[in-house]
Amino acid sequence: MTTAEAIKLLDQFKRGRASRQRVLRAFQAAPVASLGFAQPDTHRSLRKGFPEVIFAAGKSTAQVVAIARRLLRAESRLLVTRLSPEAAAVVKRRIRGAVYHRDARCLTVARKPFPRRAGTIAVVSAGTSDIPVAEEAAVTAEIMGSPVDRLYDVGVAGLHRVLAAMERLQKASVLVVVAGMEGALPSVVAGLVAKPVIAVPTSVGYGASLHGLAALLGMLTSCGSGVTVVNIDNGFGAGYAASQINMLAHGELP
């Protein structure tokens, strides 16, 4: 049951158009659908405001399709992360309305138009090589209904580039800042804005970057105020949290 369906049912009960038994049956229904290999959470959107997200890595294409179909029986929106182009081609043939975002390695389904939400999430990448992680964050925030402003390749190697984007940075309600190498960009951005900054270290860099560990440790020891750090390459986690912050800031969480 989606949040909208739950609200509609409760309104019907309040007006005397739905029986107590019908309401009880609806809310007593098991919040999972057993598929044998997976148990999709069908009440996730009721609790979280967005349906369960499918992490495709390690799953077969058939498993992704089966989970997606089950979730879409009750939901109008779907997000699949870490999906290969080859698997995406199959899913698109089997799921009506599926759109694949190649850079983000994400697939989305949006069968109803989004409500126009207030507030903007700025997704900022230090370098072009960080764009796949940045796009995962951006696509996640967009499918959750938040407007996104992308600012790419504005790393500290050319500080004038991020300074030139000051007006756009300051307009955002929350910022996702993605960087590899030494991971310095979130500290710089946090010193320029009065909004929450979610830092995402990426595994981009030379040997001593240790596949993102150097950026992660640099962000964890940031001197910038208001910096929160997610795991290496976790664009999805950053985009999801940013969207929740944006909705909370504008009174839109369920």
Secondary structure, 3 states (H helix, E strand, C coil): CCHHHHHHHHHHHHCCCCCHHHHHHHHHCCCECCCCCCCCECCHHHHHCCCCCEECCCCCHHHHHHHHHHHHCCCCEEEEECCCHHHHHHHHHHCCCEEEECCCCEEEEECCCCCCCCCCEEEEECCHHHHHHHHHHHHHHHHCCCCEEEECCCCHHHHHHHHCCHHHHHHCCEEEEEECCCCCHHHHHHCCCCCCEEEEECCCCCHHHHHHHHHHHHHHCCCCCCEEECCCCCHHHHHHHHHHHHHHHCCCCC
